[in-house]
């Protein structure tokens, strides 16, 4: 997301991701097709201790035993992305 045009839908998703991360202490990342982290919530610093996850490869942060579950989760949420977009409230 850095250095590229960001659509209004992407801005809304970032606002939602930030709010969720702050509210529950989890971290949220947005990755590209190569698993490179394009954006990470501020809570990731508290969890990982690094100043930024942006540019790191998410695959390097996942335990090999958990990788299949991560792929399954990505596929699940990707399949629902159109439905998520319909439910976005611009006020968020």
The first five atom37 places (N, CA, C, CB, O) and aatype in JSON, in Angstrom:
{
  "aatype": [20, 20, 20, 20, 20, 20, 20, 20, 20, 20, 20, 20, 20, 20, 20, 20, 20, 20, 20, 20, 20, 20, 20, 20, 20, 20, 20, 20, 20, 20, 20, 20, 20, 20, 20, 20, 20, 20, 20, 20, 20, 20, 20, 20, 20, 20, 20, 20, 20, 20, 20, 20, 20, 20, 20, 20, 20, 20, 20, 20, 20, 20, 20, 20, 20, 20, 20, 20, 20, 20, 20, 20, 20, 20, 20, 20, 20, 20, 20, 20, 20, 20, 20, 20, 20, 20, 20, 20, 20, 20, 20, 20],
  "atom_mask": [
    [1, 1, 1, 1, 1],
    [1, 1, 1, 1, 1],
    [1, 1, 1, 1, 1],
    [1, 1, 1, 1, 1],
    [1, 1, 1, 1, 1],
    [1, 1, 1, 1, 1],
    [1, 1, 1, 1, 1],
    [1, 1, 1, 1, 1],
    [1, 1, 1, 1, 1],
    [1, 1, 1, 1, 1],
    [1, 1, 1, 1, 1],
    [1, 1, 1, 1, 1],
    [1, 1, 1, 1, 1],
    [1, 1, 1, 1, 1],
    [1, 1, 1, 1, 1],
    [1, 1, 1, 1, 1],
    [1, 1, 1, 1, 1],
    [1, 1, 1, 1, 1],
    [1, 1, 1, 1, 1],
    [1, 1, 1, 1, 1],
    [1, 1, 1, 1, 1],
    [1, 1, 1, 1, 1],
    [1, 1, 1, 1, 1],
    [1, 1, 1, 1, 1],
    [1, 1, 1, 1, 1],
    [1, 1, 1, 1, 1],
    [1, 1, 1, 1, 1],
    [1, 1, 1, 1, 1],
    [1, 1, 1, 1, 1],
    [1, 1, 1, 1, 1],
    [1, 1, 1, 1, 1],
    [1, 1, 1, 1, 1],
    [1, 1, 1, 1, 1],
    [1, 1, 1, 1, 1],
    [1, 1, 1, 1, 1],
    [1, 1, 1, 1, 1],
    [1, 1, 1, 1, 1],
    [1, 1, 1, 1, 1],
    [1, 1, 1, 1, 1],
    [1, 1, 1, 1, 1],
    [1, 1, 1, 1, 1],
    [1, 1, 1, 1, 1],
    [1, 1, 1, 1, 1],
    [1, 1, 1, 1, 1],
    [1, 1, 1, 1, 1],
    [1, 1, 1, 1, 1],
    [1, 1, 1, 1, 1],
    [1, 1, 1, 1, 1],
    [1, 1, 1, 1, 1],
    [1, 1, 1, 1, 1],
    [1, 1, 1, 1, 1],
    [1, 1, 1, 1, 1],
    [1, 1, 1, 1, 1],
    [1, 1, 1, 1, 1],
    [1, 1, 1, 1, 1],
    [1, 1, 1, 1, 1],
    [1, 1, 1, 1, 1],
    [1, 1, 1, 1, 1],
    [1, 1, 1, 1, 1],
    [1, 1, 1, 1, 1],
    [1, 1, 1, 1, 1],
    [1, 1, 1, 1, 1],
    [1, 1, 1, 1, 1],
    [1, 1, 1, 1, 1],
    [1, 1, 1, 1, 1],
    [1, 1, 1, 1, 1],
    [1, 1, 1, 1, 1],
    [1, 1, 1, 1, 1],
    [1, 1, 1, 1, 1],
    [1, 1, 1, 1, 1],
    [1, 1, 1, 1, 1],
    [1, 1, 1, 1, 1],
    [1, 1, 1, 1, 1],
    [1, 1, 1, 1, 1],
    [1, 1, 1, 1, 1],
    [1, 1, 1, 1, 1],
    [1, 1, 1, 1, 1],
    [1, 1, 1, 1, 1],
    [1, 1, 1, 1, 1],
    [1, 1, 1, 1, 1],
    [1, 1, 1, 1, 1],
    [1, 1, 1, 1, 1],
    [1, 1, 1, 1, 1],
    [1, 1, 1, 1, 1],
    [1, 1, 1, 1, 1],
    [1, 1, 1, 1, 1],
    [1, 1, 1, 1, 1],
    [1, 1, 1, 1, 1],
    [1, 1, 1, 1, 1],
    [1, 1, 1, 1, 1],
    [1, 1, 1, 1, 1],
    [1, 1, 1, 1, 1]
  ],
  "atom_positions": [
    [[0.8, -1.17, 0.0], [0.0, 0.0, 0.0], [0.86, 1.25, 0.0], [-0.92, -0.01, 1.17], [0.4, 2.34, -0.36]],
    [[2.08, 1.1, 0.4], [2.95, 2.26, 0.4], [3.35, 2.6, -1.03], [4.2, 2.02, 1.27], [3.68, 1.71, -1.82]],
    [[3.32, 3.89, -1.35], [3.8, 4.33, -2.65], [2.86, 4.02, -3.79], [5.11, 3.72, -2.91], [3.26, 4.12, -4.95]],
    [[1.61, 3.63, -3.52], [0.67, 3.37, -4.59], [-0.66, 4.01, -4.26], [0.51, 1.85, -4.83], [-0.96, 4.3, -3.1]],
    [[-1.45, 4.22, -5.29], [-2.76, 4.8, -5.08], [-3.62, 3.83, -4.29], [-3.43, 5.15, -6.43], [-3.62, 2.63, -4.55]],
    [[-4.35, 4.35, -3.33], [-5.2, 3.51, -2.5], [-6.64, 3.93, -2.75], [-4.82, 3.64, -0.97], [-6.99, 5.1, -2.64]],
    [[-7.47, 2.96, -3.11], [-8.88, 3.25, -3.38], [-9.62, 3.54, -2.09], [-9.54, 2.07, -4.12], [-9.12, 3.27, -1.0]],
    [[-10.82, 4.1, -2.23], [-11.63, 4.39, -1.05], [-11.98, 3.11, -0.3], [-12.92, 5.13, -1.45], [-11.99, 3.1, 0.93]],
    [[-12.26, 2.04, -1.02], [-12.56, 0.76, -0.37], [-11.36, 0.29, 0.45], [-12.94, -0.31, -1.41], [-11.53, -0.19, 1.57]],
    [[-10.15, 0.43, -0.1], [-8.94, 0.03, 0.64], [-8.76, 0.91, 1.87], [-7.69, 0.11, -0.26], [-8.37, 0.41, 2.93]],
    [[-9.04, 2.2, 1.75], [-8.93, 3.09, 2.91], [-9.92, 2.66, 3.99], [-9.19, 4.56, 2.51], [-9.58, 2.67, 5.18]],
    [[-11.13, 2.28, 3.59], [-12.13, 1.82, 4.55], [-11.65, 0.54, 5.23], [-13.48, 1.59, 3.86], [-11.78, 0.4, 6.44]],
    [[-11.11, -0.39, 4.44], [-10.6, -1.63, 5.02], [-9.49, -1.37, 6.01], [-10.1, -2.56, 3.92], [-9.42, -2.01, 7.06]],
    [[-8.62, -0.42, 5.71], [-7.54, -0.09, 6.63], [-8.09, 0.49, 7.93], [-6.56, 0.9, 5.98], [-7.61, 0.17, 9.01]],
    [[-9.1, 1.36, 7.82], [-9.7, 1.92, 9.03], [-10.32, 0.83, 9.89], [-10.76, 2.97, 8.66], [-10.17, 0.82, 11.11]],
    [[-11.03, -0.1, 9.25], [-11.65, -1.2, 9.98], [-10.57, -2.07, 10.63], [-12.53, -2.06, 9.04], [-10.68, -2.43, 11.8]],
    [[-9.53, -2.41, 9.87], [-8.45, -3.24, 10.4], [-7.78, -2.58, 11.59], [-7.4, -3.53, 9.32], [-7.49, -3.24, 12.59]],
    [[-7.54, -1.28, 11.5], [-6.92, -0.57, 12.64], [-7.82, -0.61, 13.87], [-6.63, 0.89, 12.26], [-7.36, -0.86, 14.98]],
    [[-9.12, -0.37, 13.65], [-10.05, -0.36, 14.78], [-10.13, -1.73, 15.44], [-11.44, 0.07, 14.31], [-10.13, -1.83, 16.67]],
    [[-10.19, -2.78, 14.65], [-10.26, -4.14, 15.2], [-8.99, -4.47, 15.96], [-10.5, -5.17, 14.07], [-9.05, -5.02, 17.06]],
    [[-7.85, -4.14, 15.39], [-6.58, -4.43, 16.03], [-6.44, -3.72, 17.36], [-5.43, -4.06, 15.13], [-5.99, -4.3, 18.35]],
    [[-6.83, -2.46, 17.38], [-6.73, -1.7, 18.63], [-7.69, -2.23, 19.69], [-7.01, -0.22, 18.37], [-7.36, -2.29, 20.87]],
    [[-8.89, -2.61, 19.25], [-9.91, -3.04, 20.19], [-9.6, -4.38, 20.84], [-11.24, -3.12, 19.5], [-9.9, -4.57, 22.02]],
    [[-9.0, -5.3, 20.09], [-8.83, -6.64, 20.65], [-7.39, -7.06, 20.85], [-9.51, -7.62, 19.77], [-7.13, -8.17, 21.32]],
    [[-6.45, -6.21, 20.51], [-5.04, -6.53, 20.74], [-4.43, -7.49, 19.74], [-4.9, -7.1, 22.09], [-3.26, -7.85, 19.87]],
    [[-5.2, -7.91, 18.75], [-4.64, -8.77, 17.71], [-3.92, -7.91, 16.68], [-5.75, -9.61, 17.04], [-4.07, -6.69, 16.64]],
    [[-3.15, -8.57, 15.86], [-2.54, -7.82, 14.78], [-3.18, -8.22, 13.46], [-1.01, -8.04, 14.75], [-3.65, -9.34, 13.3]],
    [[-3.19, -7.29, 12.55], [-3.77, -7.5, 11.24], [-2.71, -7.13, 10.21], [-5.08, -6.66, 11.04], [-2.0, -6.14, 10.36]],
    [[-2.62, -7.94, 9.16], [-1.71, -7.62, 8.06], [-2.47, -7.71, 6.74], [-0.48, -8.57, 8.05], [-3.45, -8.44, 6.62]],
    [[-2.0, -6.96, 5.78], [-2.48, -7.09, 4.42], [-1.28, -7.47, 3.58], [-3.16, -5.75, 3.9], [-0.25, -6.79, 3.58]],
    [[-1.43, -8.59, 2.86], [-0.32, -9.13, 2.09], [-0.65, -9.13, 0.61], [0.04, -10.55, 2.56], [-1.82, -9.1, 0.21]],
    [[0.4, -9.18, -0.21], [0.19, -9.31, -1.65], [0.23, -10.79, -2.03], [1.26, -8.51, -2.45], [0.33, -11.65, -1.16]],
    [[0.15, -11.07, -3.31], [0.07, -12.46, -3.78], [1.33, -13.26, -3.46], [-0.17, -12.49, -5.28], [1.3, -14.49, -3.46]],
    [[2.44, -12.58, -3.18], [3.69, -13.24, -2.84], [3.91, -13.34, -1.32], [4.85, -12.51, -3.48], [4.99, -13.72, -0.87]],
    [[2.88, -12.99, -0.55], [2.92, -13.01, 0.91], [3.77, -11.89, 1.52], [3.43, -14.33, 1.39], [4.09, -11.93, 2.71]],
    [[4.13, -10.9, 0.72], [4.86, -9.76, 1.25], [3.88, -8.84, 1.97], [5.62, -8.99, 0.12], [2.83, -8.5, 1.42]],
    [[4.21, -8.46, 3.18], [3.33, -7.61, 3.97], [3.37, -6.19, 3.42], [3.74, -7.63, 5.48], [4.42, -5.55, 3.36]],
    [[2.19, -5.71, 3.01], [2.06, -4.37, 2.47], [1.63, -3.37, 3.55], [1.05, -4.36, 1.32], [1.92, -2.17, 3.45]],
    [[0.95, -3.87, 4.56], [0.5, -3.04, 5.68], [0.36, -3.93, 6.9], [-0.85, -2.33, 5.36], [-0.05, -5.09, 6.79]],
    [[0.71, -3.41, 8.06], [0.53, -4.13, 9.32], [0.03, -3.16, 10.37], [1.87, -4.8, 9.78], [0.42, -2.0, 10.4]],
    [[-0.85, -3.66, 11.23], [-1.4, -2.81, 12.28], [-0.31, -2.42, 13.28], [-2.54, -3.53, 13.0], [0.73, -3.07, 13.41]],
    [[-0.6, -1.34, 13.98], [0.35, -0.84, 14.97], [0.6, -1.86, 16.08], [-0.16, 0.47, 15.57], [1.67, -1.86, 16.69]],
    [[-0.37, -2.73, 16.34], [-0.22, -3.72, 17.41], [0.84, -4.76, 17.08], [-1.55, -4.4, 17.67], [1.31, -5.47, 17.98]],
    [[1.22, -4.86, 15.82], [2.24, -5.85, 15.46], [3.58, -5.55, 16.14], [2.43, -5.89, 13.93], [4.35, -6.46, 16.44]],
    [[3.86, -4.27, 16.39], [5.1, -3.91, 17.09], [5.1, -4.49, 18.5], [5.27, -2.36, 17.14], [6.11, -5.01, 18.97]],
    [[3.95, -4.41, 19.17], [3.85, -4.94, 20.53], [3.99, -6.46, 20.54], [2.52, -4.53, 21.17], [4.54, -7.03, 21.48]],
    [[3.5, -7.11, 19.5], [3.52, -8.57, 19.46], [4.88, -9.1, 19.02], [2.45, -9.08, 18.52], [5.42, -10.02, 19.63]],
    [[5.45, -8.51, 17.95], [6.71, -9.01, 17.4], [7.93, -8.25, 17.88], [6.65, -8.96, 15.92], [9.04, -8.77, 17.83]],
    [[7.73, -7.01, 18.34], [8.86, -6.21, 18.8], [9.63, -5.52, 17.7], [9.78, -7.08, 19.57], [10.64, -4.87, 17.98]],
    [[9.19, -5.63, 16.46], [9.85, -4.94, 15.35], [9.13, -3.64, 15.08], [9.87, -5.83, 14.07], [7.92, -3.53, 15.31]],
    [[9.85, -2.66, 14.61], [9.23, -1.37, 14.34], [8.24, -1.46, 13.19], [10.29, -0.33, 14.04], [7.27, -0.71, 13.15]],
    [[8.48, -2.38, 12.26], [7.57, -2.52, 11.13], [7.65, -3.92, 10.54], [7.89, -1.47, 10.05], [8.72, -4.52, 10.46]],
    [[6.5, -4.43, 10.14], [6.46, -5.7, 9.42], [6.39, -5.48, 7.91], [5.27, -6.54, 9.88], [6.59, -6.41, 7.13]],
    [[6.11, -4.25, 7.51], [5.98, -3.94, 6.1], [7.24, -4.35, 5.34], [5.68, -2.45, 5.9], [8.36, -4.0, 5.73]],
    [[7.03, -5.09, 4.25], [8.14, -5.56, 3.43], [8.63, -6.94, 3.79], [9.26, -4.6, 3.53], [9.33, -7.58, 2.99]],
    [[8.28, -7.42, 4.99], [8.68, -8.77, 5.38], [7.74, -9.78, 4.71], [8.66, -8.94, 6.94], [6.62, -9.43, 4.33]],
    [[8.19, -11.0, 4.57], [7.36, -12.03, 3.98], [6.61, -12.75, 5.09], [8.21, -13.02, 3.14], [7.22, -13.28, 6.02]],
    [[5.29, -12.76, 4.99], [4.45, -13.36, 6.03], [4.77, -14.85, 6.21], [2.97, -13.18, 5.68], [4.66, -15.38, 7.31]],
    [[5.15, -15.5, 5.13], [5.47, -16.93, 5.21], [6.61, -17.18, 6.19], [5.84, -17.47, 3.82], [6.68, -18.25, 6.8]],
    [[7.51, -16.22, 6.34], [8.64, -16.36, 7.26], [8.21, -16.24, 8.72], [9.7, -15.32, 6.95], [8.95, -16.63, 9.62]],
    [[7.01, -15.71, 8.96], [6.54, -15.48, 10.32], [5.59, -16.57, 10.82], [5.85, -14.16, 10.41], [5.19, -16.57, 11.98]],
    [[5.25, -17.5, 9.93], [4.3, -18.56, 10.27], [5.06, -19.87, 10.51], [3.25, -18.74, 9.15], [5.91, -20.26, 9.72]],
    [[4.74, -20.52, 11.6], [5.35, -21.82, 11.89], [4.94, -22.8, 10.79], [4.93, -22.36, 13.3], [3.77, -22.81, 10.4]],
    [[5.86, -23.61, 10.29], [5.53, -24.56, 9.21], [4.32, -25.44, 9.51], [6.72, -25.44, 8.94], [3.57, -25.79, 8.59]],
    [[4.13, -25.81, 10.76], [2.98, -26.64, 11.12], [1.65, -25.9, 10.96], [3.11, -27.14, 12.55], [0.59, -26.52, 10.84]],
    [[1.71, -24.57, 10.96], [0.49, -23.76, 10.88], [0.22, -23.21, 9.48], [0.58, -22.61, 11.85], [-0.81, -22.58, 9.25]],
    [[1.14, -23.45, 8.55], [1.03, -22.82, 7.24], [-0.23, -23.24, 6.49], [2.25, -23.14, 6.41], [-0.87, -22.41, 5.85]],
    [[-0.61, -24.51, 6.55], [-1.82, -24.97, 5.86], [-3.06, -24.25, 6.4], [-1.98, -26.5, 6.0], [-3.95, -23.89, 5.64]],
    [[-3.11, -24.05, 7.7], [-4.22, -23.34, 8.31], [-4.27, -21.88, 7.84], [-4.13, -23.4, 9.83], [-5.34, -21.34, 7.59]],
    [[-3.11, -21.26, 7.74], [-3.04, -19.88, 7.26], [-3.56, -19.8, 5.83], [-1.59, -19.34, 7.34], [-4.34, -18.9, 5.5]],
    [[-3.13, -20.72, 4.97], [-3.61, -20.72, 3.58], [-5.13, -20.93, 3.52], [-2.89, -21.82, 2.77], [-5.82, -20.3, 2.73]],
    [[-5.62, -21.81, 4.36], [-7.06, -22.06, 4.42], [-7.82, -20.79, 4.85], [-7.38, -23.21, 5.39], [-8.87, -20.47, 4.29]],
    [[-7.27, -20.1, 5.82], [-7.89, -18.86, 6.3], [-7.89, -17.78, 5.22], [-7.15, -18.34, 7.55], [-8.88, -17.09, 5.03]],
    [[-6.78, -17.65, 4.51], [-6.69, -16.68, 3.41], [-7.73, -17.01, 2.34], [-5.26, -16.66, 2.79], [-8.43, -16.12, 1.86]],
    [[-7.83, -18.26, 1.97], [-8.79, -18.68, 0.95], [-10.22, -18.4, 1.41], [-8.63, -20.19, 0.63], [-11.05, -17.92, 0.62]],
    [[-10.52, -18.68, 2.66], [-11.85, -18.45, 3.21], [-12.22, -16.97, 3.12], [-11.92, -18.93, 4.67], [-13.28, -16.62, 2.61]],
    [[-11.33, -16.1, 3.62], [-11.64, -14.67, 3.64], [-11.6, -14.07, 2.25], [-10.66, -13.94, 4.55], [-12.35, -13.13, 1.96]],
    [[-10.76, -14.57, 1.38], [-10.73, -14.08, 0.0], [-12.05, -14.4, -0.7], [-9.55, -14.71, -0.78], [-12.57, -13.57, -1.45]],
    [[-12.58, -15.58, -0.45], [-13.84, -15.97, -1.07], [-14.99, -15.08, -0.6], [-14.16, -17.43, -0.75], [-15.97, -14.9, -1.32]],
    [[-14.87, -14.52, 0.58], [-15.92, -13.66, 1.14], [-15.65, -12.17, 0.94], [-16.08, -13.94, 2.6], [-16.42, -11.33, 1.42]],
    [[-14.58, -11.82, 0.25], [-14.19, -10.41, 0.14], [-15.27, -9.54, -0.49], [-12.92, -10.29, -0.66], [-15.47, -8.4, -0.06]],
    [[-15.97, -10.05, -1.48], [-17.04, -9.28, -2.11], [-18.16, -9.02, -1.1], [-17.6, -10.01, -3.36], [-18.7, -7.92, -1.03]],
    [[-18.48, -10.05, -0.32], [-19.52, -9.9, 0.7], [-19.08, -8.89, 1.78], [-19.84, -11.26, 1.35], [-19.88, -8.08, 2.23]],
    [[-17.81, -8.96, 2.18], [-17.29, -8.0, 3.16], [-17.41, -6.58, 2.63], [-15.81, -8.31, 3.51], [-17.84, -5.68, 3.35]],
    [[-17.05, -6.38, 1.37], [-17.08, -5.04, 0.77], [-18.51, -4.48, 0.76], [-16.52, -5.07, -0.66], [-18.7, -3.28, 0.95]],
    [[-19.5, -5.33, 0.53], [-20.89, -4.89, 0.53], [-21.31, -4.37, 1.91], [-21.81, -6.04, 0.1], [-22.16, -3.49, 2.01]],
    [[-20.72, -4.93, 2.94], [-21.11, -4.58, 4.31], [-20.31, -3.41, 4.89], [-20.95, -5.78, 5.2], [-20.61, -2.95, 5.99]],
    [[-19.32, -2.94, 4.17], [-18.51, -1.84, 4.7], [-19.35, -0.58, 4.84], [-17.3, -1.56, 3.78], [-20.07, -0.18, 3.93]],
    [[-19.26, 0.01, 5.98], [-19.93, 1.26, 6.24], [-18.89, 2.36, 6.09], [-20.6, 1.27, 7.66], [-17.92, 2.39, 6.85]],
    [[-19.05, 3.25, 5.12], [-18.05, 4.31, 4.91], [-17.76, 5.15, 6.15], [-18.5, 5.23, 3.79], [-16.7, 5.75, 6.26]],
    [[-18.7, 5.19, 7.09], [-18.5, 5.97, 8.31], [-17.45, 5.36, 9.23], [-19.8, 6.1, 9.06], [-16.89, 6.04, 10.09]],
    [[-17.18, 4.04, 9.04], [-16.17, 3.38, 9.87], [-14.84, 4.01, 9.65], [-16.1, 1.9, 9.57], [-13.85, 3.6, 10.26]]
  ]
}
